[in-house]
Amino acid sequence: MTEGYKRILVGVDGSRQARRAVEKAIAVAVRNQAELIIVTIMSGGDYVGLGSNTEVGFGYVDQQVMDEARQRLEQIVDKYRKKAQDAGVKEVVTTVYYGHAKVDLARTLPKEYQADLVMLGATGVNVVERMLMGSTASYVVANAICDVIVVRTDINNQATNLKHLPMD
């Protein structure tokens, strides 16, 4: 008999797909009596502006915008932490990590937290963004140092229309 998962890392970004992933990750953590690590990753590229407000002539980071984004992301992971604890997960870790989502979900964070499973939503971007940069899920599946589950269905394994799900 194989041993169950002990440390499950789930990536969230505030999307409906991430909500599905965290709901399933909570269920897997409860079944396996595992630690649940809920992470969201801030990328500096998301907060770089273009304009003349910089001495070098391109790209500046608006600290207030970054602080507000971090606060919003902390609220999201805290909400999921409470949900996991209410469901019976005994050990829940949350973090807002600054880095590169693809690499950090595939390698950096699983190594740091000694995760044996990564769970994430199928996609949090639109078709054009996926074509231009590839999806985070695709990269993680191809490069992860541990098992990966890409969540496409709801907690009852039903494919639901994402347009009708409420946002987080």
C-alpha positions, 0 to 999 in steps of 0.5 A, a space after each residue: 500500500 502506498 503512503 498518502 500525500 503529507 504536504 500539499 501545496 496549492 497555488 491560488 490567484 483569486 480566480 474561479 479555477 483557483 477556488 476549485 483547486 483549493 476546494 479539492 486540495 482541502 478535501 485531499 488534505 483532509 483525506 490524507 491528514 496532510 499539511 496544506 500549503 496555500 500560496 499565491 505568487 506576486 510577479 514584479 512584472 505585473 506591477 511595472 509601469 511605463 512612463 517618465 516617472 523613472 530616472 532610467 526612462 522605462 519601467 517603475 514599480 508603484 509601491 502603493 499598488 504593490 502593497 495594495 495587491 499584496 494585502 488583497 492576496 493576503 486576504 485571499 489566502 487567509 480566507 482559504 486558510 480559515 476554510 481549510 481549518 473549518 474543514 478539518 485540516 490541522 496544519 495550514 500554512 499560507 504565504 504571499 510569495 514574490 517571484 515567478 509563478 511557473 518556476 516557483 510552483 514547479 520547483 522553488 516552493 515544493 522544495 522549500 516546503 517539501 511538498 509531495 503534491 502540487 494542485 492548481 487550477 487548469 488556467 487563470 489566463 485567457 486563450 491569447 495569454 496562454 498562446 503568448 506565454 504558455 499556461 502556468 499549469 502546463 509549465 508546472 506539469 512539465 517541470 515539477 519536482 513532485 506530483 501535480 494535479 491540475 483541477 478542471 472540475 468542481 468538488 463533485 467532479 462535475 465540469 461546471 460553467 465557470 461563467 456562472 461561478 461567483 468570483 472569490 
